[in-house]
């Protein structure tokens, strides 16, 4: 464990690779009941060039322990691979969630509208793509996009008279959309 919370996969892999006798390991069969065998060059004691890594006490039940121990290196490697894969998926899911959180913030801004009237440049840019405006003063029914024929005049009146209301940008179909972006050209 690296920080008490996350498993240090690199350290586990290093222990398996460096400290464990290379496999494949196998549990003994009839000729060597109770033993766990590993490949060993030049071995004389075991079948087919193996040596006994572990000799279980055959007086006690041990088959499950022997099988677990024999499969440990391969199982540990597979589990490390699975943890790494799941961590990668979790990172991907976190990135998607972060993107969705940012998208939600943008959508909330669209739905909330804006209390500052659009500038003439914003009105022009929005009109160029067929956009319209919706404006509502506190306690008064909203102007519809059909009745707002002169957004320049209404925006100017709001700026001059200090009318407090909400503005929404609407796309060509009348649905709320993002506020138009105006790029200023400096000469």
URGIBEL-V676904 format. One record per helix or strand. SS is the DSSP state (H for helix, E for strand). FROM is the first residue (numbers start at 1). TO is the last residue. Records with the same first field share a line. If there is no record, write none. Layout:
SS->FROM-TO  FROM-TO
This chain:
H->9-19  30-32  63-112  120-128  151-161
E->26-27  35-39  50-55  114-114  132-137  165-170  176-176
